[in-house]
């Protein structure tokens, strides 16, 4: 199932993508996940603006899980107020040096992660989506905690939907496309630490809940961008599109 959130004239609705491309409202997918059932359809198709597919309270980034890295990884926190949806336009900061787009796999938590281990991690995951972890790496010399380098309104484009059918164990294709030109093509297999092990590491320190997001790192999937660039992040068949200015 592909789960999204749509802003309609009647308010925000949680929806699923139907075979004909329409958005069908559904009941709470997190309550359904906790009960081990599929969310039920709830009304006629709706139309509106796509939002980020979840509203995380916690957004976790995984550092040291890319080129030239090896275990152990290191987690860090990014403000959930930086999250925006697919199709949004993001103003790149002019006061923080070069902006880098980082194409990453985002895991969306389905329920309280108490008891999560690497072996049973799939039992806690609602699904996966695409995320663009926009960053200002020039700030890292003065900002070792990733606050300034990861801040900015809209600096976490996420979506457009959560794909509940993607597996933690699959070698998911991962691509970064800038101005319609592929600039990075890689996959989950290039991550030194697996999705399962990253989830277990994070859950071992901090209990996460429904809708929280873990960004799994950029395995050879980052590139500098300029204001005005159109950026796509592709995870399997999930394509996240962001305009910049």
CORUR-V37966 format. One record per residue. RES is the residue in one small letter. PSI is psi in whole degrees, -180 to 180 (NA if undefined). BURIAL is b if it has 24 or more other ideal C-beta (glycine too) atoms within 12 Angstrom, else e. D_CENTER is the distance of its C-alpha to the mean C-alpha in Angstrom with 2 decimals. Layout:
res = <RES	RES>
psi = <PSI	PSI>
burial = <BURIAL	BURIAL>
d_center = <D_CENTER	D_CENTER>
//
This chain:
res = <x	x	x	x	x	x	x	x	x	x	x	x	x	x	x	x	x	x	x	x	x	x	x	x	x	x	x	x	x	x	x	x	x	x	x	x	x	x	x	x	x	x	x	x	x	x	x	x	x	x	x	x	x	x	x	x	x	x	x	x	x	x	x	x	x	x	x	x	x	x	x	x	x	x	x	x	x	x	x	x	x	x	x	x	x	x	x	x	x	x	x	x	x	x	x	x	x	x	x	x	x	x	x	x	x	x	x	x	x	x	x	x	x	x	x	x	x	x	x	x	x	x	x	x	x	x	x	x	x	x	x	x	x	x	x	x	x	x	x	x	x	x	x	x	x	x	x	x	x	x	x	x	x	x	x	x	x	x	x	x	x	x	x	x	x	x	x	x	x	x	x	x	x	x	x	x	x	x	x	x	x	x	x	x	x	x	x	x	x	x	x	x	x	x	x	x	x	x	x	x	x	x	x	x	x	x	x	x	x	x	x	x	x	x	x	x	x	x	x	x	x	x	x	x	x	x	x	x	x	x	x	x	x	x	x	x	x	x	x	x	x	x	x	x	x>
psi = <142	113	132	177	133	132	113	168	-25	4	179	131	142	132	165	152	118	167	-29	6	-1	162	117	121	143	163	172	114	-25	-40	-42	-42	-44	-30	-3	31	169	137	144	150	150	76	-176	162	149	163	154	-167	131	133	178	143	-7	166	82	144	-32	131	118	133	147	114	164	39	55	-150	134	15	163	167	149	156	173	128	155	165	140	141	129	-15	-7	-6	134	169	172	140	-5	158	132	130	119	137	136	-5	16	17	-155	139	135	133	132	111	122	156	130	126	129	121	141	-25	170	130	11	124	-2	133	172	-37	-36	15	-34	-22	-9	-1	121	-42	-168	156	-175	146	144	103	79	136	157	80	-21	-22	-9	-26	-39	-4	66	-14	4	21	-59	-41	-18	3	162	137	125	15	9	70	134	135	-154	-16	166	123	110	-7	-6	142	141	-23	-3	150	78	130	144	126	149	125	126	123	43	9	123	124	-21	133	119	-158	171	-27	-18	-6	123	-34	130	163	-43	-46	-36	-43	-44	-39	-49	-47	-24	-17	-29	127	124	167	-177	129	-10	156	137	121	125	4	163	93	88	39	32	151	148	148	167	156	135	-10	145	124	127	136	127	122	111	-116	11	121	116	128	134	134	149	157	NA>
burial = <b	b	b	b	b	b	e	e	e	e	e	e	b	b	b	b	b	e	e	e	e	e	b	b	b	b	e	b	b	b	e	b	b	e	e	e	e	e	b	e	e	e	e	e	e	b	e	e	e	b	b	b	b	b	b	b	e	b	b	b	b	b	b	b	b	b	e	e	e	e	e	e	b	b	b	b	b	b	b	b	e	b	b	b	b	b	b	b	e	b	e	b	b	e	e	b	e	e	b	b	b	b	b	b	b	b	b	b	b	b	b	e	b	e	e	b	e	e	e	e	b	b	b	b	b	b	b	b	b	b	b	b	b	b	b	b	b	e	b	e	e	e	e	e	e	b	e	b	b	b	b	b	e	b	b	b	b	b	b	b	b	b	b	b	b	b	e	b	e	e	e	b	b	b	b	b	b	b	e	e	e	e	b	b	e	b	e	b	e	b	b	b	b	b	b	b	b	b	b	b	b	b	b	e	e	b	e	b	b	b	b	b	b	b	b	b	b	b	b	b	b	b	b	b	b	e	e	e	b	b	b	b	b	b	b	b	e	b	b	b	b	b	b	b	e>
d_center = <16.54	14.01	13.25	12.62	14.18	17.01	19.22	22.74	26.18	26.53	23.33	19.68	19.51	17.11	17.75	17.55	18.01	21.63	23.31	25.01	21.87	22.57	20.45	22.13	21.77	21.21	21.96	19.59	17.26	16.91	20.70	21.15	18.92	20.98	24.09	23.22	23.61	22.01	21.45	24.43	24.74	25.94	27.81	28.01	25.31	23.96	22.96	21.20	18.38	14.80	12.77	9.16	9.22	9.45	11.19	10.28	13.36	11.92	8.94	9.92	9.84	11.90	14.74	17.46	15.50	16.36	19.67	22.74	21.07	22.10	21.86	21.58	18.11	17.64	15.02	14.65	13.43	11.80	13.09	11.27	13.66	11.82	9.09	10.25	10.09	10.68	14.24	14.49	16.75	16.04	19.09	18.97	21.02	24.45	25.46	23.08	23.95	21.91	18.34	16.10	13.02	10.88	9.15	6.89	5.88	3.35	6.38	7.43	10.94	13.83	16.70	18.32	17.78	21.46	22.85	19.75	20.85	19.76	22.05	20.87	17.13	16.54	18.55	16.00	12.81	12.43	10.22	7.23	5.15	4.54	3.57	7.11	8.25	11.58	14.37	18.15	19.41	23.01	22.68	22.05	25.83	26.31	22.99	22.46	20.19	17.47	18.20	19.62	17.77	14.31	15.78	16.27	15.92	12.85	11.57	7.85	7.50	4.83	6.43	9.29	9.53	8.80	11.11	13.21	15.32	13.30	14.89	13.97	17.11	16.64	16.65	13.72	14.45	12.26	13.62	13.73	16.20	18.00	20.67	20.64	21.48	19.50	19.41	17.44	17.36	16.51	15.03	13.81	17.51	17.60	15.71	18.75	17.43	16.07	13.03	15.76	17.42	14.47	13.90	17.66	17.93	15.64	17.26	20.58	20.37	18.48	18.33	15.03	15.19	14.00	10.74	9.78	6.48	7.08	5.82	8.59	10.45	11.80	14.64	16.81	14.05	14.71	17.38	19.11	19.03	21.56	21.79	22.09	19.80	17.79	14.55	12.79	9.95	10.86	9.64	12.82	13.71	10.48	11.13	9.37	12.34	13.13	16.71	17.97	21.33>
//
